[in-house]
Amino acid sequence: MSAPPGRVLIIGEFGAGALAVAYARAFEALGWQTTRYDMQAGYTRGAVLARARGLRRLLRPLLWSIMARETAALAARAELDLVLAIKAPYLGAGGLALLRGATSAPLAMLYPDSPYGAYVQRRGLPAVLARFDRVYIWSRQLLARLHADGVAAATYLPFGYDPVDYGAVGPVARPECGRRHAIAFIGQRYDKRARWLAALRGLDVGVWGLGWEGDSTLRESGACVHRAAAHGPAAAAIYRGATVAVNILHADNVPAHNMRTFEIPPCRTVMLTEATVEIDAFFEPGRACLTAATPGALRAQAERALGDATQARAVAAEGARLVGVRHHHARARAIVADAGVGRRLLAMGRDR
C-alpha cells in the first residue's frame, strides 16, 4: 500500500534553479498540495534588506526568530502531512519546538551542503539535525559521520535534476559575447576550480559564475568570462550549446557528487567531471561521462572530446540515457515511501 497524495510544506529558497523549486514541482507532479515558506523573503523582509547583507548578518538572531514563528504559523494553518526543510539554518532547537507544536506532520531535513563544511551557519548543527524525524544527505561518507555523531535518522539520498529545467530539447543560449563555446563551465570561483580551468588554456572555454570577473589569470588563458546569471533554464541553455560541460567539485563534495552531476547529462552534453567514487558508480566513465583526477587529465579529456565528434555524441547520449530516472520526481517518491516518514503518512491517510 502506498501513501495517498498529501500536503507538504517546503521550506527553502525559490529562485531559478533552486532545489526547493525542483522539489515543489516534484511533489506537485505526485499529486501533492504544496505550501512554501520562502527563506529569501524571510531574510530580506520583502526585499527591504535585499542589499543590506551586513545588516542582515547583524540582525540574524532576530530574523531567524521571526522566520521560525512565521514558519510555525504557516504550518498550523496548512493541515500538513509532511514538512520538508531544505537546509533552513534558521531552524534551531527553539524553532523546531515551535514547529512540533504547530503540526503533527513528520519533520524532514534535506541538507544540500556538508554539515561540517564551509557553509555551515549554525554551531552544533548535528545536534539540531538529530531533532528531525528524517535527515536526507547526499554523501555516503557524510552519512557515516552523521550516524557517528548521533543523527540516527540520517539516510542517503543523492541529488537529482529538475526535468522542467534540464533536458535535451529547449533553447540554446546566445552568450553576450556573441558566440557559443565548445566548453562551458558554470559555478562559483574557488582557487581549486581556477587551477583546474587554467589547464584548459587556449581552448574555447566559456565561464559563468560568481567571482570570475576579477580573475585575470583565467582571462589571460583565453577563457571568456560572462556576467549573466546561469541557473536552472539559463544553465541548461548554456549546456545545450556546448560540446563539453566541465564539472569541478567543491572540496566538501569529494568523494561524492554535486548537483551538476545530474544537471549536465540530461542536456545531452558531454559531462567532463572531476573523478569521484560516487560519480563513477552513477555514470560509466568513458561511456557515459569523461572523468579526470588532475588538471592535466582534464585537459587531455577535453581535447579527446573536441577531437572526436562521433565519440562525444555517443558519450553525451549514454549520459542522457543513464540519468533519465535520476530526477527529483523520483527523489520525492523515495521520500514519501521512506520508512522514516512513510509509515506516519500511511497512518494519517487512513485517519482522513
C-alpha positions as CSV (number, residue, x, y, z in Angstrom):
1,M,0.0,0.0,0.0
2,S,1.3,3.4,-0.9
3,A,0.7,6.7,0.9
4,P,-2.1,8.8,-0.6
5,P,-1.3,12.3,-2.0
6,G,-0.9,14.7,0.9
7,R,0.1,18.2,1.8
8,V,3.7,19.2,2.2
9,L,5.3,22.4,3.5
10,I,8.5,23.0,1.6
11,I,11.0,25.4,3.3
12,G,13.8,26.8,1.1
13,E,14.7,29.4,-1.4
14,F,12.7,29.5,-4.6
15,G,14.8,31.4,-7.1
16,A,15.6,30.0,-10.6
17,G,17.2,26.6,-10.4
18,A,16.8,26.3,-6.7
19,L,16.4,22.9,-5.1
20,A,13.2,23.9,-3.3
21,V,11.6,24.8,-6.6
22,A,12.5,21.3,-8.0
23,Y,11.0,19.5,-5.0
24,A,7.9,21.6,-5.1
25,R,7.4,20.7,-8.7
26,A,8.2,17.0,-7.9
27,F,5.7,16.7,-5.1
28,E,3.0,18.5,-7.2
29,A,3.7,16.0,-10.0
30,L,2.9,13.3,-7.5
31,G,-0.4,14.9,-6.8
32,W,0.6,16.6,-3.5
33,Q,-0.5,20.0,-2.5
34,T,2.4,22.2,-1.7
35,T,2.8,25.2,0.7
36,R,6.0,27.2,0.5
37,Y,8.0,29.2,3.0
38,D,10.5,31.3,1.1
39,M,13.6,31.8,3.2
40,Q,15.0,34.5,0.9
41,A,11.8,36.6,1.5
42,G,12.2,35.9,5.2
43,Y,15.9,37.1,5.2
44,T,15.2,40.2,3.2
45,R,11.8,41.0,4.7
46,G,10.1,41.5,1.4
47,A,13.3,43.0,-0.3
48,V,13.7,45.7,2.4
49,L,17.0,44.2,3.4
50,A,17.9,42.7,0.0
51,R,21.1,44.9,-0.4
52,A,22.0,45.0,3.2
53,R,24.0,41.8,3.8
54,G,25.9,43.3,6.7
55,L,22.8,44.4,8.4
56,R,21.2,41.0,7.8
57,R,24.1,39.3,9.5
58,L,23.9,41.7,12.4
59,L,20.1,41.1,12.7
60,R,20.4,37.3,12.1
61,P,19.2,36.2,15.6
62,L,16.2,38.4,15.4
63,L,15.4,37.5,11.7
64,W,15.8,33.7,12.5
65,S,13.4,34.1,15.4
66,I,10.8,35.9,13.3
67,M,11.2,33.3,10.5
68,A,10.7,30.4,12.8
69,R,7.5,31.9,14.2
70,E,6.3,32.6,10.6
71,T,7.0,29.0,9.6
72,A,5.2,27.6,12.6
73,A,2.2,29.8,11.9
74,L,2.1,28.6,8.3
75,A,2.3,25.0,9.4
76,A,-0.5,25.4,11.8
77,R,-2.8,26.7,9.1
78,A,-2.0,24.2,6.4
79,E,-3.0,20.8,7.9
80,L,0.2,19.2,6.8
81,D,1.3,15.6,6.2
82,L,5.0,16.5,5.8
83,V,7.4,19.3,6.4
84,L,10.5,19.3,4.1
85,A,13.1,21.8,5.1
86,I,16.0,22.4,2.6
87,K,19.0,23.5,4.7
88,A,16.9,26.1,6.7
89,P,19.7,27.3,9.0
90,Y,17.2,29.4,11.0
91,L,15.5,26.3,12.4
92,G,17.3,25.5,15.6
93,A,16.1,23.7,18.7
94,G,13.6,26.6,19.5
95,G,12.3,26.8,16.0
96,L,11.8,23.1,15.8
97,A,9.9,23.1,19.1
98,L,7.6,25.7,17.6
99,L,7.0,23.6,14.5
100,R,6.3,20.5,16.7
101,G,3.7,22.5,18.5
102,A,2.1,23.7,15.3
103,T,1.9,20.4,13.3
104,S,2.0,16.6,14.0
105,A,3.5,16.1,10.5
106,P,6.9,14.5,10.3
107,L,9.8,17.0,10.0
108,A,12.3,16.1,7.4
109,M,15.5,17.9,6.5
110,L,17.2,17.7,3.1
111,Y,20.7,19.0,3.7
112,P,22.3,20.0,0.4
113,D,25.8,21.0,1.7
114,S,28.2,19.5,4.2
115,P,27.0,19.8,7.8
116,Y,30.7,20.0,8.6
117,G,31.9,22.2,5.7
118,A,32.4,25.7,4.6
119,Y,28.8,26.9,4.5
120,V,27.6,26.0,8.0
121,Q,25.8,28.9,9.6
122,R,24.9,27.3,12.9
123,R,27.2,25.9,15.6
124,G,26.4,22.4,16.8
125,L,24.5,21.6,13.6
126,P,24.5,17.7,14.1
127,A,22.6,18.2,17.4
128,V,20.0,20.2,15.6
129,L,19.7,17.7,12.7
130,A,19.2,14.9,15.3
131,R,15.9,16.6,16.2
132,F,14.4,15.9,12.8
133,D,12.4,12.7,12.0
134,R,14.5,12.2,8.9
135,V,17.6,13.8,7.5
136,Y,18.5,13.3,3.8
137,I,22.1,13.6,2.9
138,W,23.7,13.2,-0.5
139,S,27.1,11.7,0.6
140,R,27.7,8.2,2.0
141,Q,30.8,9.5,3.7
142,L,28.8,12.3,5.4
143,L,26.1,9.8,6.3
144,A,28.5,7.6,8.3
145,R,29.8,10.7,10.1
146,L,26.3,11.9,11.0
147,H,25.4,8.5,12.3
148,A,28.6,8.6,14.5
149,D,27.5,12.0,15.8
150,G,24.1,10.8,16.9
151,V,22.0,11.7,13.9
152,A,20.3,8.3,13.8
153,A,17.6,9.4,11.4
154,A,20.0,10.3,8.6
155,T,19.7,8.4,5.4
156,Y,21.3,8.6,1.9
157,L,19.5,10.5,-0.9
158,P,21.6,11.6,-3.9
159,F,21.0,14.8,-5.8
160,G,18.9,14.8,-8.9
161,Y,17.7,17.1,-11.6
162,D,14.6,19.0,-12.4
163,P,13.2,17.7,-15.8
164,V,11.3,21.0,-16.2
165,D,14.6,22.9,-16.4
166,Y,17.1,20.4,-17.7
167,G,16.6,18.4,-20.9
168,A,18.0,17.9,-24.4
169,V,15.2,19.9,-26.0
170,G,15.0,23.6,-25.4
171,P,16.5,26.9,-26.2
172,V,20.3,27.2,-26.8
173,A,22.0,30.2,-25.1
174,R,23.4,33.1,-27.0
175,P,26.1,34.4,-24.7
176,E,26.6,38.1,-24.5
177,C,30.0,37.7,-26.3
178,G,28.0,36.7,-29.4
179,R,29.2,33.1,-29.8
180,R,28.7,29.7,-28.3
181,H,31.6,28.0,-26.6
182,A,32.9,24.4,-27.1
183,I,33.5,24.0,-23.4
184,A,31.2,25.5,-20.7
185,F,31.8,25.8,-17.0
186,I,29.1,27.1,-14.6
187,G,30.0,27.6,-10.9
188,Q,31.3,29.9,-8.3
189,R,35.1,30.7,-8.3
190,Y,37.3,28.8,-5.9
191,D,41.0,28.5,-6.0
192,K,40.8,24.8,-6.9
193,R,38.5,25.5,-9.8
194,A,40.8,28.3,-11.0
195,R,43.7,25.9,-11.0
196,W,41.8,23.2,-13.0
197,L,40.4,25.6,-15.5
198,A,43.8,27.1,-16.1
199,A,44.8,23.7,-17.6
200,L,42.3,24.5,-20.5
201,R,44.4,27.4,-21.6
202,G,44.0,28.1,-25.3
203,L,40.8,26.1,-25.7
204,D,37.4,27.6,-26.4
205,V,36.0,27.9,-22.8
206,G,33.1,30.0,-21.6
207,V,32.8,30.5,-17.8
208,W,29.7,31.7,-15.8
209,G,29.5,32.2,-12.0
210,L,30.3,34.4,-9.1
211,G,33.9,35.6,-8.6
212,W,35.4,35.1,-12.0
213,E,35.3,38.6,-13.4
214,G,38.3,39.6,-11.3
215,D,40.3,36.5,-12.2
216,S,42.9,38.0,-14.6
217,T,44.7,34.6,-14.9
218,L,41.6,33.0,-16.3
219,R,41.1,35.8,-18.8
220,E,44.7,35.6,-19.9
221,S,44.2,31.9,-20.6
222,G,41.7,32.8,-23.3
223,A,38.5,31.9,-21.4
224,C,35.5,34.1,-22.0
225,V,34.0,35.2,-18.6
226,H,30.3,36.0,-18.7
227,R,28.4,38.2,-16.3
228,A,24.9,36.7,-17.0
229,A,23.4,34.6,-14.2
230,A,23.2,30.9,-15.1
231,H,20.7,29.0,-13.0
232,G,18.0,26.5,-14.0
233,P,16.8,27.0,-17.5
234,A,19.6,29.5,-18.3
235,A,22.2,26.9,-17.3
236,A,20.5,24.2,-19.4
237,A,20.5,26.5,-22.4
238,I,24.3,27.1,-21.9
239,Y,24.9,23.3,-21.6
240,R,22.9,22.6,-24.7
241,G,25.0,25.0,-26.7
242,A,28.3,23.4,-25.7
243,T,30.0,20.2,-26.7
244,V,31.6,19.7,-23.2
245,A,30.4,20.9,-19.8
246,V,33.0,20.8,-17.1
247,N,32.2,19.9,-13.5
248,I,34.8,20.6,-10.8
249,L,33.7,19.8,-7.3
250,H,34.0,21.9,-4.2
251,A,36.2,20.2,-1.6
252,D,33.1,19.5,0.5
253,N,31.6,17.4,-2.3
254,V,34.6,15.0,-2.7
255,P,34.4,12.0,-2.8
256,A,30.7,12.2,-3.6
257,H,29.0,14.3,-6.2
258,N,27.2,17.6,-6.7
259,M,24.0,18.9,-8.3
260,R,25.7,19.5,-11.7
261,T,26.5,15.7,-11.7
262,F,22.9,15.2,-12.7
263,E,22.1,18.5,-14.4
264,I,24.6,18.3,-17.2
265,P,23.8,14.9,-18.7
266,P,20.0,15.5,-19.4
267,C,21.1,18.3,-21.7
268,R,22.8,15.7,-23.9
269,T,26.1,17.3,-23.4
270,V,29.4,15.5,-22.6
271,M,30.0,15.8,-18.9
272,L,33.7,16.2,-18.2
273,T,33.9,15.9,-14.4
274,E,36.4,15.5,-11.6
275,A,36.5,11.8,-10.8
276,T,35.0,10.5,-7.6
277,V,33.9,7.1,-6.4
278,E,30.2,8.0,-6.5
279,I,30.2,9.6,-9.9
280,D,32.0,6.5,-11.3
281,A,29.1,4.5,-9.8
282,F,26.4,6.7,-11.4
283,F,28.0,7.0,-14.9
284,E,30.4,4.7,-16.5
285,P,33.5,6.8,-17.2
286,G,34.5,6.7,-20.9
287,R,31.0,5.7,-22.0
288,A,28.5,8.0,-20.2
289,C,30.9,10.7,-19.0
290,L,34.5,11.7,-19.1
291,T,36.4,11.9,-15.8
292,A,39.7,13.4,-14.7
293,A,41.7,13.1,-11.5
294,T,44.1,16.0,-12.2
295,P,44.0,19.3,-14.1
296,G,46.3,17.7,-16.7
297,A,43.9,14.9,-17.2
298,L,41.1,17.4,-17.5
299,R,42.9,19.0,-20.5
300,A,43.6,15.6,-22.1
301,Q,39.9,14.6,-21.8
302,A,38.7,17.9,-23.2
303,E,40.9,17.6,-26.2
304,R,39.7,14.0,-26.7
305,A,36.1,15.1,-26.7
306,L,36.6,18.0,-29.0
307,G,38.8,16.0,-31.4
308,D,36.3,13.1,-31.9
309,A,32.8,14.4,-32.6
310,T,31.3,10.9,-33.0
311,Q,32.6,9.7,-29.7
312,A,31.5,12.9,-28.0
313,R,27.9,12.4,-29.3
314,A,28.0,8.8,-28.1
315,V,29.1,9.7,-24.5
316,A,26.5,12.5,-24.4
317,A,23.8,10.2,-25.5
318,E,24.7,7.5,-23.0
319,G,24.9,10.0,-20.2
320,A,21.4,11.3,-21.0
321,R,20.1,7.7,-21.0
322,L,21.6,6.8,-17.7
323,V,20.5,10.0,-15.9
324,G,16.9,9.6,-17.1
325,V,15.4,8.3,-13.9
326,R,17.5,10.3,-11.5
327,H,15.2,13.3,-11.4
328,H,13.7,14.9,-8.4
329,H,10.3,13.3,-9.1
330,A,11.9,10.0,-8.2
331,R,13.6,11.5,-5.2
332,A,10.3,12.9,-4.0
333,R,8.7,9.4,-4.4
334,A,11.6,8.0,-2.3
335,I,10.9,10.5,0.5
336,V,7.2,9.6,0.5
337,A,8.0,5.9,0.6
338,D,10.8,6.2,3.1
339,A,10.3,4.1,6.2
340,G,11.2,7.0,8.4
341,V,8.3,9.1,7.1
342,G,6.1,6.8,5.1
343,R,4.6,4.9,8.0
344,R,3.3,8.1,9.5
345,L,1.9,9.3,6.2
346,L,0.1,6.0,5.8
347,A,-1.4,6.3,9.2
348,M,-2.5,9.9,8.5
349,G,-4.1,8.7,5.2
350,R,-6.1,6.1,7.0
351,D,-7.3,8.6,9.5
352,R,-8.6,11.1,6.9
